[in-house]
């Protein structure tokens, strides 16, 4: 599924970051891979992964095949406007939430 128009979508950052989604059927299981040309890990990654997981679940359900692996590849990664301290605070909060 192409999400960019070649020759027209020339931005390096901004829409669309998701460049390509590939679905494959291997040994009776539906797998998905997604290619991002640029990925905001802190601000966008979690929501992107949830959305892709839902898409994979939908395709698997509609096709009648079990859901398999979801693989994401990012050609470029940015962290946004976060300081090292704020990222450490976020990491500590996530680790605390995961421990409970």
URVEN-V543030 format. One record per residue. N is the residue number from 1. RES is the residue in one small letter. PSI is psi in degrees with one decimal (NA if undefined). D_CENTER is the distance of its C-alpha to the mean C-alpha in Angstrom with 2 decimals. Layout:
# URVEN-V543030
N:RES:PSI:D_CENTER
N:RES:PSI:D_CENTER
This chain:
# URVEN-V543030
1:x:113.7:14.64
2:x:137.5:15.10
3:x:13.4:13.79
4:x:152.2:16.01
5:x:109.4:19.79
6:x:138.7:21.22
7:x:-20.2:23.99
8:x:-41.9:23.06
9:x:94.6:19.56
10:x:4.5:20.45
11:x:146.9:18.83
12:x:-24.0:17.27
13:x:143.7:15.52
14:x:-172.3:14.78
15:x:144.8:13.92
16:x:133.4:12.41
17:x:-35.9:9.69
18:x:118.7:7.86
19:x:-32.4:10.76
20:x:137.9:10.79
21:x:131.0:10.00
22:x:132.9:12.57
23:x:139.5:14.18
24:x:151.0:16.93
25:x:112.5:19.70
26:x:121.6:21.06
27:x:40.3:24.03
28:x:18.9:23.50
29:x:134.6:19.89
30:x:125.1:16.93
31:x:155.2:13.94
32:x:139.4:10.74
33:x:144.5:9.10
34:x:137.1:6.67
35:x:122.1:7.99
36:x:133.8:7.39
37:x:-27.8:10.94
38:x:136.9:10.52
39:x:124.4:8.10
40:x:99.2:9.78
41:x:-43.9:9.13
42:x:-45.0:11.84
43:x:-28.7:11.76
44:x:-25.4:8.32
45:x:-48.7:5.71
46:x:-48.7:7.30
47:x:-38.6:7.62
48:x:-43.8:4.27
49:x:-39.9:4.07
50:x:-45.4:7.63
51:x:-42.8:7.64
52:x:-38.4:6.19
53:x:-40.0:8.57
54:x:-38.7:11.15
55:x:-44.7:11.06
56:x:-42.8:11.62
57:x:-42.1:14.26
58:x:-48.1:15.86
59:x:-43.7:16.21
60:x:-45.3:17.61
61:x:-46.5:19.93
62:x:-32.4:21.17
63:x:-18.7:21.80
64:x:2.1:23.47
65:x:150.5:21.72
66:x:152.5:20.11
67:x:134.0:16.36
68:x:-140.0:15.37
69:x:148.7:12.62
70:x:121.6:8.89
71:x:130.1:8.15
72:x:133.5:5.51
73:x:132.5:7.91
74:x:124.9:8.42
75:x:-29.5:11.96
76:x:139.1:12.59
77:x:135.5:11.63
78:x:155.5:13.52
79:x:-1.5:14.42
80:x:-158.5:16.11
81:x:58.0:19.69
82:x:140.8:19.92
83:x:164.2:22.88
84:x:-38.9:23.02
85:x:-44.6:24.97
86:x:-34.1:22.56
87:x:-39.5:19.70
88:x:-39.5:22.22
89:x:-42.5:23.16
90:x:-43.4:19.64
91:x:-44.5:19.29
92:x:-40.9:22.73
93:x:-41.3:21.99
94:x:-41.1:18.96
95:x:-38.7:21.20
96:x:-41.4:23.98
97:x:-37.1:22.06
98:x:-27.5:20.93
99:x:-19.4:24.57
100:x:NA:25.98
